[in-house]
Amino acid sequence: MGKLKEIHMSIQEMVDQEVYNEWVMVEDYIAESKEYIKVHVKDLVNFELQNIGLSMSQDEIHDMVEDAINSVSYTHLRAHETRHD
């Protein structure tokens, strides 16, 4: 293998590693953000339910928040895919 080919492969490996590192950081940030949102939204739901005199189990609230986060995430990602097509 020629020296130029070796350099090219070395650069490609470095770029691949940096892209992977960035992707991992983005995934971690998204996971942390989702956890923060879950806690915050659950608190808001409990507050609003108390204000109107209703109650729900924490499991019901958890399921509703999970469904909302998952659907928003999917919709948001699809919108980005569509915008970049």
C-alpha positions as CSV (number, residue, x, y, z in Angstrom):
1,M,0.0,0.0,0.0
2,G,1.3,3.4,-0.9
3,K,2.1,6.1,1.7
4,L,-0.7,8.3,0.3
5,K,-3.2,5.5,0.7
6,E,-2.1,4.9,4.3
7,I,-2.5,8.6,5.1
8,H,-5.9,8.7,3.5
9,M,-7.0,5.6,5.6
10,S,-5.6,7.1,8.7
11,I,-7.5,10.4,8.2
12,Q,-10.6,8.4,7.4
13,E,-10.2,6.5,10.7
14,M,-9.7,9.7,12.7
15,V,-12.8,11.3,11.1
16,D,-14.9,8.1,11.7
17,Q,-13.8,8.1,15.4
18,E,-14.6,11.8,15.8
19,V,-18.1,11.4,14.2
20,Y,-18.7,8.4,16.4
21,N,-17.7,10.4,19.5
22,E,-19.9,13.3,18.6
23,W,-22.8,10.9,17.9
24,V,-22.4,9.3,21.4
25,M,-22.4,12.8,23.0
26,V,-25.6,13.7,21.1
27,E,-27.3,10.5,22.1
28,D,-26.3,11.1,25.8
29,Y,-27.6,14.7,25.6
30,I,-30.9,13.5,24.2
31,A,-31.3,10.8,26.8
32,E,-30.5,13.3,29.6
33,S,-32.9,15.8,28.1
34,K,-35.7,13.2,27.9
35,E,-35.2,12.4,31.6
36,Y,-35.4,16.1,32.5
37,I,-38.5,16.6,30.4
38,K,-40.2,13.5,31.9
39,V,-39.7,14.8,35.5
40,H,-40.7,18.3,34.6
41,V,-43.8,17.3,32.7
42,K,-44.9,14.9,35.3
43,D,-44.7,17.7,37.9
44,L,-46.7,20.0,35.7
45,V,-49.4,17.3,35.1
46,N,-49.7,16.7,38.8
47,F,-49.9,20.4,39.5
48,E,-52.6,20.9,36.8
49,L,-54.6,17.9,38.0
50,Q,-54.6,19.3,41.5
51,N,-55.8,22.7,40.3
52,I,-58.8,21.1,38.6
53,G,-59.5,18.6,41.3
54,L,-58.7,15.5,39.4
55,S,-56.2,12.7,40.1
56,M,-54.4,10.1,38.1
57,S,-52.1,7.3,39.2
58,Q,-48.4,8.0,38.7
59,D,-48.3,5.0,36.4
60,E,-50.9,6.6,34.1
61,I,-49.1,9.9,34.1
62,H,-45.8,8.1,33.4
63,D,-47.4,6.2,30.4
64,M,-48.9,9.4,29.0
65,V,-45.6,11.3,29.3
66,E,-43.6,8.4,27.7
67,D,-46.0,8.2,24.8
68,A,-45.9,12.0,24.2
69,I,-42.1,12.0,24.4
70,N,-41.7,9.1,22.0
71,S,-44.2,10.5,19.5
72,V,-42.6,14.0,19.5
73,S,-39.2,12.5,19.1
74,Y,-40.2,10.4,16.1
75,T,-42.2,13.3,14.5
76,H,-39.3,15.7,15.1
77,L,-36.8,13.3,13.6
78,R,-39.0,12.7,10.6
79,A,-39.3,16.4,10.0
80,H,-35.6,16.7,9.9
81,E,-35.3,13.9,7.5
82,T,-37.9,15.4,5.2
83,R,-36.3,18.8,5.4
84,H,-32.9,17.4,4.3
85,D,-34.3,15.3,1.5
